[in-house]
């Protein structure tokens, strides 16, 4: 009552005064909004989360007001000590001053996002990571949450989305059900339950029974009777599946009623709290009574269930939340507050009982059932661009998730960017994984994406064309593999190495036509250390004009990506003795030519040739292009430094043009290690040494460092496949001269 119901009353009373440019609504929370998603979160207080859910909707309704929820980690800087109450932490005075200063500074920022967190001088924000759930996963008996023949207590399970889900659960697991619902389905006169009677007939019968009833009362009564009829029918169907179904008329907001009903049963294996109601209304018009009703069904219902079950050894607790709790939504200040309370309550329960399974399902609007079937609600959601979830797909998602014991909260949403003022979905104009499109398959240890290369979108291809045919670069292939591996890796993992990389068959866009790729990634068994290794590949499938696949897929790129808890330790190398190089002509014309290094614009990255002695080539490389890489995107969110890695590859080709006049292309890499992050517009030395030459390939060792010798990238055993010899008019070996400085005496 004091933490968030009172805040609603204050904001409602001051709505007109607060809904103005320059107004600020801010609150401090502790370990309950941002930090529950971190493994070492402190004590979670669900009421703080409810306050955040409430304010996210305030942020949507007050578009000119700055609304901030600043979540602090109570243990920041280690300044905490326990009070006599183990659920309470007392902060030292210096920490309090620091928190106050940080809070005020956050209110003064220009960042409009509502939820932020601070811990050990670092600022944190939330973002959603794309995931995949597929119903075709084979049943994993070790991971399944619901046991065969067990008993589940369900609130609000006689209709709507909950019924559609438990119907599937009962079919698969033969689960016995205990249903708590406020509707007294057995108290309705049986004449209203006769099959074949429709709603108009029920209204006519009700008028005869109560001739003085008003039209709205008649309509409301008929709608309730129709819901009861459906509930009775649903229960009969569940019983027909061979399980026991006990229906209890219980108001979940009444603890005594909940406790009495729970105590009737000796065995309850799990709880599914899905009871809820929605009464959308903007804050100025929303009555406190309505606010409390929506909140209490969810919040008091959950707290009463937990208290009634506290001495029982149950296995799991599920609850339904809403995507609106994550984003906030106009008219649903009570609904968003209540659902965020439910979510963080189960996060807290997981802290207390790690052996149990807890699940929070934050659903988008379902089509065909649920609250979004209300015509008014549906119209509003459609106007806001919300993508509806087909009912059968939602049920499949739920069933698949019952085989996953890792994730606690799942958000089911389309890419509803217009709904996302806090940037949780990322920048729609600069996606997190630009070389990945749709997820097409996957499970807990593997994933498959599709990606269509298109010259209208993938502008970088126009700067890498061999005889006017765009060619997908080796470095962009490495970036694509890194992106699919990053989807499987832990969020705090660091990409440290690529191994066993090869390009069995290059990718060309013949006649400029789009090309559809399949990108796969799967985790490999790794017993050597705690690092995670992902085997990834890129392939394509030829299809005839009718879209029918013909023949076997073509493998284009493959490699293993290693992720570690920490970045690689920094290294320094000794720079080689430089030998002066002289060109007969302009640098750019010597290096870049369609017949030799067929790069333009984005990939004209070799800025200088510093040294050459027919064994080692030293160049200066720099990514300074301002051109768009993808349409509308000049600086993509890459996992690797694709442009600079390509620059390193170019040096192998340049080495051959200075010596053998042979055209070569990337083929294999034994190891590519990432030591430091590459910065745009910064110069680096690329040191390229040729170590072997065979009939079909050459092998090189490459290192990228700065002028101090600090190592950024190291490539071991880089093989390039030999293509053709240059025509005499395109050769440049005779236009390059060098002076062997190693023979000269160096004077101070």
C-alpha positions in Angstrom: 0.0 0.0 0.0 2.7 2.5 0.8 5.2 1.5 -1.9 3.1 1.8 -5.0 -0.6 2.1 -4.5 0.0 5.4 -2.8 2.2 6.5 -5.7 -0.8 5.9 -8.0 -3.0 8.0 -5.8 -0.4 10.9 -5.8 0.1 10.8 -9.6 -3.6 10.6 -10.3 -4.2 13.6 -8.0 -1.4 15.7 -9.5 -1.7 14.4 -13.1 -2.3 17.8 -14.7 0.5 19.5 -12.8 3.0 16.7 -13.6 2.1 16.2 -17.2 4.2 19.1 -18.5 7.6 19.7 -20.0 10.2 20.0 -17.3 8.4 17.9 -14.8 10.3 15.0 -13.2 9.1 11.8 -11.5 11.9 9.8 -10.0 12.4 7.0 -7.5 15.2 4.9 -6.1 15.0 1.1 -5.9 17.4 -1.5 -4.7 18.3 -4.7 -6.4 14.8 -5.2 -7.7 14.5 -3.7 -11.2 17.7 -4.1 -13.2 19.9 -6.3 -11.0 17.6 -9.4 -10.6 18.8 -10.4 -14.1 22.4 -10.7 -12.7 23.4 -13.9 -11.0 24.8 -12.2 -7.9 21.8 -9.9 -7.2 21.2 -8.8 -3.6 17.9 -9.1 -1.8 15.0 -8.5 -4.2 12.0 -6.4 -3.0 9.0 -7.1 -5.4 7.2 -3.9 -4.3 10.0 -1.9 -5.8 9.5 -3.8 -9.1 5.8 -3.0 -9.0 6.7 0.7 -8.6 8.8 0.5 -11.7 6.0 -1.2 -13.7 3.7 1.5 -12.6 6.1 4.3 -13.6 6.8 2.7 -17.0 3.1 3.3 -17.8 3.2 6.8 -16.3 6.1 7.4 -18.8 3.8 6.3 -21.6 0.9 8.5 -20.6 3.0 11.6 -19.6 5.0 12.0 -22.8 6.6 15.3 -21.8 7.6 14.3 -18.3 10.9 12.8 -17.4 10.2 9.5 -15.5 13.1 7.7 -13.9 13.6 4.5 -11.9 17.2 4.2 -10.7 18.0 0.8 -9.3 21.1 0.6 -7.0 22.9 -2.6 -6.0 23.0 -2.5 -2.2 26.4 -4.0 -2.0 28.1 -1.4 -4.2 31.7 -0.8 -3.2 31.3 -3.4 -0.5 29.9 -0.9 2.0 27.1 -2.8 3.7 26.5 -4.7 6.9 23.8 -6.9 8.1 21.1 -5.7 10.6 19.3 -7.9 13.0 16.7 -8.4 10.3 18.4 -10.7 7.7 16.2 -9.2 4.9 17.5 -5.7 5.6 20.7 -4.0 4.6 22.0 -0.8 6.2 24.2 1.4 4.0 27.1 3.4 5.4 26.8 7.2 5.3 29.3 7.6 2.5 27.4 5.2 0.4 24.2 7.1 1.0 25.9 10.3 -0.2 27.2 8.6 -3.3 23.8 7.1 -4.1 22.1 10.5 -3.7 24.6 12.2 -6.0 24.3 9.4 -8.6 20.5 9.6 -8.5 20.5 13.4 -9.0 23.0 13.1 -11.9 20.8 10.5 -13.6 17.8 12.8 -13.4 19.9 15.5 -15.1 20.9 13.3 -18.0 19.3 13.5 -21.4 18.6 9.8 -21.6 14.9 9.2 -21.7 14.9 5.5 -20.7 13.0 4.8 -17.5 14.9 2.0 -15.9 18.6 2.2 -15.2 20.9 0.7 -12.6 24.2 1.6 -10.9 26.7 -0.8 -9.4 30.3 -0.2 -8.5 30.4 3.0 -10.6 29.0 1.2 -13.6 25.7 2.1 -15.3 23.5 -0.7 -16.4 20.4 -0.8 -18.7 18.2 -3.7 -19.8 17.9 -5.1 -23.2 16.1 -8.2 -24.5 18.0 -11.0 -26.2 16.3 -12.8 -29.0 15.6 -16.4 -28.2 13.9 -19.4 -29.8 11.5 -22.1 -28.5 10.5 -24.9 -30.8 7.9 -27.5 -30.1 9.8 -30.2 -32.0 12.5 -30.6 -29.3 12.7 -34.2 -28.2 11.4 -34.7 -24.6 14.3 -34.5 -22.2 13.4 -36.5 -19.1 16.2 -34.9 -17.1 15.0 -31.4 -17.8 11.3 -31.6 -17.9 9.6 -29.7 -15.1 6.2 -31.3 -14.9 6.2 -35.0 -14.0 3.7 -37.6 -15.4 0.6 -38.0 -13.3 1.5 -35.1 -10.9 -0.9 -32.6 -9.5 -1.0 -28.9 -10.4 -2.9 -26.2 -8.6 -4.2 -23.6 -11.2 -5.8 -20.3 -10.5 -8.2 -19.0 -13.2 -7.8 -22.1 -15.3 -11.3 -22.8 -16.5 -11.2 -20.6 -19.6 -9.1 -18.3 -21.9 -5.4 -18.7 -22.5 -4.9 -20.7 -19.3 -7.3 -23.4 -20.3 -5.8 -23.7 -23.8 -2.4 -24.3 -22.1 -3.4 -26.7 -19.3 -5.4 -28.7 -21.9 -2.2 -29.4 -23.7 -0.3 -30.0 -20.4 -3.0 -32.6 -19.4 -2.8 -34.3 -22.7 1.0 -34.7 -22.5 1.6 -35.2 -18.8 -1.7 -36.6 -17.6 -1.6 -33.9 -14.9 -4.4 -33.9 -12.3 -5.8 -30.4 -11.7 -6.9 -28.4 -8.7 -8.6 -25.3 -10.0 -9.2 -22.1 -7.9 -11.7 -19.7 -9.5 -14.0 -17.0 -8.1 -16.9 -17.9 -10.5 -19.3 -20.3 -8.8 -20.1 -22.5 -11.8 -22.2 -24.8 -9.7 -24.4 -22.0 -8.4 -26.0 -21.2 -11.8 -29.5 -22.5 -12.4 -29.1 -25.6 -14.6 -31.7 -24.4 -17.0 -29.2 -21.8 -18.3 -26.6 -24.6 -18.9 -28.7 -26.6 -21.4 -26.9 -27.3 -24.6 -28.0 -25.3 -27.7 -29.1 -22.1 -25.9 -27.4 -19.0 -27.2 -26.8 -15.7 -25.5 -30.0 -13.9 -26.8 -32.1 -16.8 -25.5 -30.3 -16.6 -22.1 -31.1 -12.8 -22.0 -34.7 -13.5 -22.7 -34.9 -16.1 -19.9 -33.2 -13.8 -17.5 -35.7 -11.0 -18.2 -38.5 -13.4 -17.4 -36.8 -14.3 -14.1 -36.0 -10.7 -13.2 -38.5 -8.4 -15.1 -37.2 -5.3 -13.3 -33.6 -5.8 -14.3 -32.0 -3.0 -16.3 -30.7 -3.7 -19.9 -27.0 -3.5 -18.8 -27.7 -5.9 -15.9 -29.3 -8.4 -18.2 -26.4 -8.2 -20.7 -23.9 -8.6 -17.9 -25.7 -11.6 -16.4 -25.9 -13.2 -19.8 -22.2 -12.8 -20.4 -21.4 -14.3 -17.0 -23.7 -17.3 -17.7 -22.0 -17.8 -21.1 -18.6 -17.8 -19.3 -19.9 -20.4 -16.8 -21.3 -22.5 -19.6 -17.9 -22.5 -21.3 -16.1 -23.3 -18.0 -18.3 -26.3 -17.3 -17.8 -27.6 -20.9 -14.0 -27.1 -20.5 -13.8 -29.0 -17.2 -15.9 -31.9 -18.7 -13.4 -32.1 -21.5 -10.4 -32.1 -19.2 -12.0 -34.9 -17.2 -12.6 -36.9 -20.4 -8.8 -37.0 -20.8 -8.6 -39.4 -17.9 -7.4 -37.0 -15.1 -9.0 -35.8 -11.9 -10.2 -32.2 -11.9 -11.3 -30.5 -8.7 -12.9 -27.1 -9.1 -12.9 -24.9 -6.0 -14.8 -21.6 -5.8 -12.1 -19.5 -4.1 -11.4 -15.8 -4.0 -7.6 -15.8 -4.2 -7.4 -12.4 -2.5 -8.8 -14.0 0.6 -6.0 -15.8 2.5 -8.3 -17.8 4.8 -10.2 -19.1 1.7 -7.0 -20.0 -0.1 -5.5 -21.7 3.0 -8.6 -23.7 3.6 -8.8 -24.9 0.0 -5.1 -25.8 -0.1 -5.3 -27.8 3.2 -8.0 -30.1 1.6 -5.2 -31.7 -0.5 -2.4 -33.9 0.7 -0.3 -33.5 -2.5 0.3 -30.5 -4.7 3.3 -30.7 -7.0 3.2 -27.2 -8.5 1.3 -24.0 -8.7 0.2 -22.1 -11.8 -1.1 -18.6 -10.8 -2.9 -17.3 -13.9 -5.8 -15.5 -12.3 -6.1 -11.9 -13.4 -8.2 -9.2 -14.7 -7.8 -6.1 -16.9 -9.7 -2.8 -16.6 -7.9 -0.4 -19.0 -8.4 3.2 -18.3 -6.1 6.2 -18.4 -4.7 7.4 -15.1 -6.9 10.6 -14.7 -10.0 8.5 -15.1 -8.9 5.3 -13.3 -10.6 4.8 -9.9 -8.5 3.7 -6.9 -11.0 0.8 -6.4 -10.4 -0.5 -9.9 -6.6 -0.1 -9.5 -6.7 -2.1 -6.3 -8.9 -4.8 -7.8 -6.6 -5.4 -10.7 -3.5 -5.4 -8.5 -4.9 -7.5 -5.7 -6.1 -10.5 -7.8 -2.5 -10.9 -9.0 -0.5 -9.7 -6.1 -2.5 -10.8 -3.1 -3.3 -14.0 -5.0 0.3 -14.8 -5.4 1.3 -13.9 -1.8 -1.6 -15.9 -0.4 -0.6 -19.0 -2.5 3.0 -18.7 -1.4 2.0 -18.4 2.3 -0.5 -21.2 2.1 2.1 -23.5 0.5 5.2 -22.3 2.5 5.5 -25.6 4.5 4.9 -27.8 1.5 7.6 -29.3 -0.7 6.3 -28.4 -4.2 8.5 -28.4 -7.3 7.5 -25.4 -9.4 5.6 -22.1 -9.5 4.4 -20.6 -12.8 2.8 -17.2 -13.4 1.5 -15.2 -16.3 2.8 -11.7 -16.8 2.4 -9.4 -19.8 4.7 -7.8 -22.4 3.1 -4.5 -21.2 4.9 -5.0 -17.8 8.2 -4.9 -19.6 7.4 -1.9 -21.8 4.6 0.0 -19.9 1.3 0.6 -21.7 -1.2 3.5 -21.7 -4.3 2.7 -19.6 -2.7 -0.2 -17.8 -0.9 1.4 -14.8 -2.4 -1.2 -12.4 -1.7 -4.2 -14.8 1.9 -3.3 -15.4 2.6 -2.7 -11.7 0.9 -6.0 -10.7 2.7 -8.1 -13.3 6.1 -6.7 -12.4 5.4 -7.6 -8.8 4.7 -11.2 -9.8 7.8 -11.4 -11.8 10.2 -10.2 -9.1 8.4 -12.2 -6.5 9.4 -15.4 -8.3 12.9 -14.0 -8.8 13.0 -13.6 -5.0 11.6 -17.1 -4.4 14.3 -18.5 -6.7 16.9 -16.8 -4.4 15.3 -18.5 -1.4 14.6 -21.9 -3.1 17.1 -22.5 -5.9 16.1 -26.2 -6.1 12.6 -25.2 -7.4 11.6 -24.1 -10.9 10.0 -20.7 -11.3 8.6 -19.4 -14.6 7.3 -16.0 -15.6 5.6 -15.8 -19.0 5.2 -12.2 -20.2 2.9 -12.7 -23.1 2.0 -10.3 -25.9 -1.7 -10.2 -27.0 -2.9 -13.6 -28.2 -5.2 -13.8 -31.2 -8.4 -15.7 -30.7 -8.5 -15.8 -26.9 -7.5 -13.8 -23.8 -8.1 -10.2 -22.9 -7.2 -8.9 -26.3 -10.4 -10.4 -27.7 -12.1 -7.4 -26.1 -12.9 -5.3 -29.2 -11.8 -2.0 -27.6 -8.5 -3.5 -26.3 -7.8 -5.2 -29.7 -8.4 -2.0 -31.6 -6.0 0.0 -29.4 -3.3 -2.7 -29.6 -3.6 -2.9 -33.4 -3.3 0.9 -33.6 -0.1 0.7 -31.7 1.3 -1.8 -34.1 1.4 -4.8 -31.7 1.9 -8.1 -33.3 -0.6 -10.7 -32.1 0.5 -14.2 -31.1 -1.5 -17.0 -32.8 -3.0 -19.2 -30.1 -1.6 -22.5 -31.3 1.9 -21.0 -31.5 1.6 -19.6 -28.0 0.7 -23.0 -26.6 3.6 -24.6 -28.5 6.0 -22.1 -27.0 4.7 -22.8 -23.5 5.1 -26.6 -23.9 8.6 -26.3 -25.4 9.6 -24.1 -22.4 8.6 -26.8 -20.0 11.8 -28.6 -21.1 14.0 -25.6 -20.2 15.0 -25.2 -16.5 17.5 -22.4 -17.1 15.4 -19.3 -18.0 13.2 -17.7 -15.3 11.5 -14.9 -17.3 10.4 -15.1 -20.9 9.0 -12.2 -22.9 7.0 -13.2 -26.0 6.8 -10.2 -28.3 7.1 -9.2 -31.9 9.5 -6.5 -32.8 7.1 -3.9 -31.7 9.5 -0.9 -32.0 6.7 1.7 -31.7 5.8 0.2 -28.3 9.4 0.3 -27.1 10.4 3.8 -25.8 13.2 2.4 -23.6 15.1 0.7 -26.4 14.8 -2.8 -25.0 14.5 -4.2 -28.5 17.6 -2.3 -29.7 17.9 0.2 -32.5 15.7 -1.0 -35.4 18.0 0.9 -37.7 21.1 -0.7 -36.4 20.4 -4.3 -35.3 22.6 -6.0 -32.8 23.3 -8.9 -35.2 23.2 -7.3 -38.7 24.2 -10.5 -40.5 21.3 -12.5 -39.0 17.7 -12.2 -39.9 15.0 -14.7 -38.8 15.5 -17.7 -36.4 14.3 -20.7 -38.3 15.3 -23.5 -35.9 17.1 -24.2 -32.6 17.2 -25.7 -29.2 19.1 -25.2 -25.9 22.5 -25.8 -27.5 22.1 -24.9 -31.2 20.4 -22.3 -33.4 19.7 -21.6 -37.1 19.2 -18.3 -38.7 18.4 -17.2 -42.3 20.0 -14.2 -44.0 19.3 -12.9 -47.5 22.2 -10.9 -49.1 20.7 -8.1 -51.2 22.6 -5.3 -53.0 19.9 -2.8 -52.0 20.5 -3.5 -48.3 24.1 -4.8 -48.2 25.9 -1.9 -49.7 29.3 -3.2 -48.7 29.1 -5.8 -51.5 29.3 -3.1 -54.1 32.8 -2.2 -52.8 34.1 -5.8 -53.2 33.4 -7.0 -56.7 35.5 -9.3 -58.9 34.9 -8.4 -62.6 31.6 -6.7 -61.6 30.4 -9.7 -59.6 29.9 -8.8 -55.9 31.8 -11.3 -53.6 31.1 -11.9 -49.9 34.3 -11.2 -48.0 36.1 -13.7 -45.8 36.0 -11.2 -43.0 32.3 -10.7 -43.2 31.9 -14.5 -43.2 33.9 -14.5 -39.9 31.6 -11.8 -38.5 28.5 -13.8 -39.5 29.9 -16.9 -37.7 30.7 -14.7 -34.6 27.2 -13.3 -34.5 25.5 -16.7 -34.5 28.0 -17.9 -31.8 27.2 -14.8 -29.7 23.6 -15.8 -29.7 24.5 -19.0 -27.9 27.2 -17.7 -25.6 26.6 -16.2 -22.2 25.9 -12.5 -22.3 29.1 -11.7 -20.3 31.3 -14.0 -22.5 34.2 -12.6 -24.5 35.0 -13.7 -28.0 38.7 -14.6 -27.8 39.5 -16.9 -30.7 38.4 -18.3 -34.1 39.9 -21.7 -35.0 39.7 -24.2 -37.9 38.1 -21.6 -40.2 37.8 -22.4 -43.9 35.9 -21.3 -47.0 35.1 -24.4 -49.0 33.1 -22.4 -51.5 32.9 -18.7 -51.9 29.7 -16.6 -52.1 28.9 -14.6 -55.2 25.8 -12.6 -56.1 25.5 -13.6 -59.8 23.7 -11.1 -61.9 23.2 -9.1 -58.7 20.4 -11.4 -57.6 19.7 -11.7 -53.8 21.1 -14.9 -52.2 19.6 -16.6 -49.2 22.0 -18.1 -46.7 21.5 -20.4 -43.7 23.7 -19.7 -40.7 24.0 -22.5 -38.0 25.7 -22.6 -34.7 26.0 -25.3 -32.0 27.9 -25.7 -28.8 30.8 -28.2 -28.8 31.8 -30.4 -25.9 34.8 -28.8 -24.2 36.5 -30.7 -21.3 39.7 -28.7 -21.3 38.5 -25.5 -19.5 35.4 -23.5 -18.8 35.5 -21.7 -22.1 32.6 -22.3 -24.5 33.3 -23.3 -28.1 30.7 -23.1 -30.8 30.9 -24.8 -34.2 29.3 -22.5 -36.8 28.8 -22.6 -40.6 27.2 -20.8 -43.5 25.5 -22.6 -46.3 23.0 -22.0 -49.1 20.4 -24.2 -50.9 19.7 -24.0 -54.6 16.0 -23.8 -55.4 14.3 -24.1 -58.8 11.8 -21.3 -60.0 9.0 -23.1 -58.0 11.0 -22.7 -54.8 11.8 -26.5 -54.5 15.2 -27.3 -53.1 17.4 -29.1 -55.6 20.4 -31.1 -54.5 22.5 -30.9 -51.3 23.2 -27.6 -49.6 26.5 -25.9 -50.5 28.8 -25.2 -47.5 30.4 -21.8 -47.8 32.1 -21.0 -44.5 32.8 -22.9 -41.3 34.8 -22.4 -38.1 34.8 -22.7 -34.3 34.4 -19.7 -32.1 35.7 -19.7 -28.5 34.2 -17.5 -25.8 35.8 -17.0 -22.4 34.8 -15.4 -19.1 37.6 -12.8 -19.5 39.4 -11.3 -22.5 42.8 -12.6 -23.5 45.7 -11.1 -21.5 47.4 -8.3 -23.2 50.6 -8.9 -25.1 53.4 -6.8 -26.6 55.7 -7.8 -29.5 59.0 -6.4 -30.8 58.5 -4.6 -34.1 60.7 -5.8 -36.9 63.5 -3.7 -38.5 61.8 -1.6 -41.2 63.1 -1.6 -44.7 62.4 1.5 -46.8 60.0 0.9 -49.8 59.8 3.0 -52.9 57.0 2.9 -55.5 57.1 3.7 -59.2 53.7 5.5 -59.1 51.0 6.6 -56.7 50.3 4.5 -53.6 46.6 4.1 -54.2 47.0 3.1 -57.9 49.7 0.6 -56.9 47.8 -1.1 -54.1 44.1 -0.9 -55.3 43.3 -2.0 -58.8 40.3 -4.0 -60.1 42.7 -6.5 -61.5 44.6 -6.9 -58.2 43.0 -6.0 -54.9 39.5 -5.5 -56.1 38.4 -3.3 -53.2 36.9 0.2 -53.2 35.6 2.8 -50.7 34.9 0.9 -47.5 37.8 -1.5 -47.9 40.6 0.8 -49.1 42.2 0.4 -45.8 45.9 -0.1 -46.5 47.1 3.5 -45.8 50.9 2.9 -46.2 53.5 0.3 -47.0 56.1 0.7 -44.3 58.6 -2.1 -44.9 59.2 -5.1 -47.2 62.1 -7.5 -47.7 60.4 -10.4 -49.7 59.9 -12.3 -46.4 57.9 -9.8 -44.3 55.6 -7.0 -45.3 54.6 -4.3 -42.9 51.7 -2.0 -43.7 49.7 0.7 -42.0 46.0 -0.1 -42.0 43.1 2.1 -40.9 39.3 2.0 -41.1 38.4 5.6 -41.8 35.5 5.2 -44.3 32.3 7.2 -43.7 30.3 5.3 -46.3 27.3 3.2 -45.3 28.1 -0.4 -44.7 24.4 -1.4 -44.8 21.7 0.9 -46.1 21.4 3.7 -43.5 24.1 2.2 -41.3 27.7 3.5 -41.5 29.0 1.8 -38.3 27.3 -1.5 -37.6 27.2 -3.4 -34.3 29.8 -6.0 -35.1 31.2 -8.7 -32.9 34.5 -8.5 -34.8 36.4 -5.8 -36.6 35.4 -7.0 -40.1 36.9 -4.1 -42.0 40.3 -4.3 -40.3 40.4 -8.1 -40.5 39.8 -7.8 -44.3 42.6 -5.3 -44.4 44.9 -7.9 -42.9 43.7 -10.4 -45.5 44.5 -7.9 -48.2 48.2 -7.8 -47.1 48.6 -11.4 -48.1 47.4 -10.6 -51.6 49.6 -7.5 -51.7 52.6 -9.6 -50.7 52.1 -11.8 -53.8 51.7 -8.9 -56.1 55.1 -7.6 -54.9 56.7 -11.0 -55.5 55.0 -13.8 -57.5 52.3 -11.7 -59.3 49.8 -14.4 -58.2 46.2 -13.6 -57.3 45.2 -15.3 -54.0 42.1 -15.4 -51.9 41.4 -16.4 -48.2 41.0 -20.1 -47.7 41.8 -21.3 -44.2 42.9 -20.1 -40.7 44.2 -22.3 -38.0 43.8 -19.6 -35.3 42.7 -16.0 -35.1 42.9 -14.5 -31.6 41.3 -11.2 -30.5 43.4 -9.4 -27.9 42.0 -5.8 -27.9 39.1 -3.9 -29.4 39.8 -2.1 -32.7 39.0 1.6 -32.9 37.8 3.4 -36.0 40.1 6.0 -37.5 43.1 4.6 -35.6 46.3 3.4 -37.4 47.7 -0.1 -36.9 50.7 -2.0 -38.2 49.9 -5.2 -39.9 53.0 -7.5 -40.0 52.6 -10.2 -42.7 55.2 -13.0 -43.0 55.1 -15.7 -45.6 56.0 -19.1 -44.1 55.1 -21.7 -46.7 54.2 -22.1 -50.4 52.5 -25.2 -51.8 51.1 -26.1 -55.2 47.7 -24.7 -54.4 48.1 -22.5 -51.4 50.4 -20.1 -49.6 50.6 -19.8 -45.8 51.2 -16.5 -43.8 51.5 -15.4 -40.2 49.8 -12.1 -39.5 49.9 -9.8 -36.5 48.1 -6.5 -35.9 49.6 -4.1 -33.4 50.0 -0.4 -32.6 53.2 1.6 -32.8 54.2 0.5 -29.3 53.9 -3.2 -30.2 50.7 -3.8 -28.3 49.0 -6.8 -29.9 45.4 -6.5 -31.1 44.9 -9.5 -33.5 47.1 -12.5 -34.2 46.4 -14.9 -37.1 48.3 -18.2 -37.2 48.6 -20.2 -40.4 46.5 -18.1 -42.7 46.2 -20.0 -46.0 45.3 -18.3 -49.2 44.4 -20.3 -52.3 46.2 -19.5 -55.6 44.1 -18.4 -58.5 45.7 -16.9 -61.6 48.9 -15.1 -62.6 48.5 -11.4 -63.4 48.7 -10.3 -67.0 52.0 -8.5 -67.8 50.3 -5.1 -67.9 48.8 -5.6 -64.4 52.0 -6.7 -62.7 53.6 -4.4 -60.2 56.6 -6.4 -58.9 58.9 -4.4 -61.0 57.5 -1.1 -59.7 58.4 -1.8 -56.1 61.9 -1.4 -54.6 63.2 -1.7 -51.1 66.4 -0.9 -49.2 67.7 -3.5 -46.8 68.3 -1.3 -43.7 69.7 -4.3 -41.8 73.0 -3.9 -43.6 73.3 -0.2 -42.7 75.0 1.1 -39.5 72.6 2.8 -37.3 73.9 6.0 -35.6 72.3 7.9 -32.8 
